[in-house]
């Protein structure tokens, strides 16, 4: 068993000392002087004027650096300013001036919600410059706790600006950067910031094209971070090496409660490393490893890991080409486990019989495990397994077992049972393309547009051969929910 690393607390101690000193200085200042509301108003207006003047003479990077170093310039008299509503005005004015300087159109939703507890600006196609403008406000904002910037094609450079936000903002606890093409230098900046950040709790980096080249620096950051509780890395291109890196990180991390690694390419030694890490990790409660193509490699590690682990509550291993041998390994590991309550092994081949399923059901029947919800959909089971399922359900009314297989012709002969949205998702996954990029390609000139007419949409889908013609009409009906004859970009990205 690897020895746990003792996380360095020097940075945290310094940060606490710095905050404590600032609080003491703040108390001393206010114990000697009490300013009138008029004085506070003048101070806020003066700060706004200084910000605008700085924008005219400095680049945005220089401005962000200045704002970071001179944080007291922004933290003074927050209570008085909030009462007057001037801080929000300053944020809005700063944002609009930055947008003007960069030549981008301000996002009205951001202007209206900045300063609120949660800001949502998804599907706005912000790109790099839009991210730059928003980051200039967020770096020193101390009221917004959650930011959703999903599906905006921020690019790697936009990720760098978001990294600055993570590095300098001391109140942000949730950041969603899913589907933004943030990789390379973008993910490096975010990882470096994550190593220093002590407040962020939830981070979503799914659908950003992350590869094995990005995984080392990110996994190191995860290993050492103590505040992060939820991390979503699904729908990326993480492979075997990435699995090894994150397996090592999980062995030592002391904070992460939920990790989503689904829809990647983690196999062989990568799968083995992650499964083995569960022996040593004593905080993780939810782990999603579905759609990785594990095969049976590494499942033997789960036998011992389940016997040692006493924190994991939910595990998703669906769509991983697991055979009966792999399921047997899992069943043997569950015998005696007292914490795992939800296990999903649906859509695995299960070839070689169903002794593994029977082993798991016996554990449930004999109350030798804690399972309360078992999913084994699309796995062929025999009559003895069905009888065991019936007995288990009769014994425990709280128990839930999902099982059964689709008929062979259910996806072929019965057109009404096919969901075109699922076909669209399959196309996106198979071609490793994000829905925002596909929508752009649907335009005959490859230009981004807020919406496409039904004719343009269907023409583009046929030209790219995304799904069969027979399902296009139904797809358009689902996407054009308001019946205005157009398919909106935001609805397309949201549904797909």
Secondary structure, 3 states (H helix, E strand, C coil): CCCCCCCCCHHHHHHHHHHHHHHHHHHHHHHHCCCCHHHHHHHHHHHHHHHHHHHHHCCHHHHHHHHHHCCHHHHCCHHHHHHHCHHHHHHHHHHHHHHHHHCCCCCHHHHHHCCCCEEECCCCCCHHHHHHHHHHHHCCCCCCCEEECCCCCCHHHHHHHHHHHHHHCCCCCEEECCCCCCCCHHHHHHHHHHHHCCCCCEEECCCCCCCHHHHHHHHHHHHHCCCCCEEECCCCCCCHHHHHHHHHHHHHCCCCCEEECCCCCCCHHHHHHHHHHCCCCCCCCEEECCCCCCCCCCHHHHHHHHHHCCCCCEEECCCCCCCHHHHHHHHHHHCCCCCCCEEECCCCCCCCCCHHHHHHHHHHHCCCCCCCEEEEECCCCCHHHHHHHHHHHHHCCCCEEEEECCCCCCCCCCHHHCCHHHHHHHHHHHCCCCHHHHHHHHCCCCCCCCEEEHHHHHHHHHHHCCCCHHHHHHHHHHHCCCCCCEEEHHHHHHHC
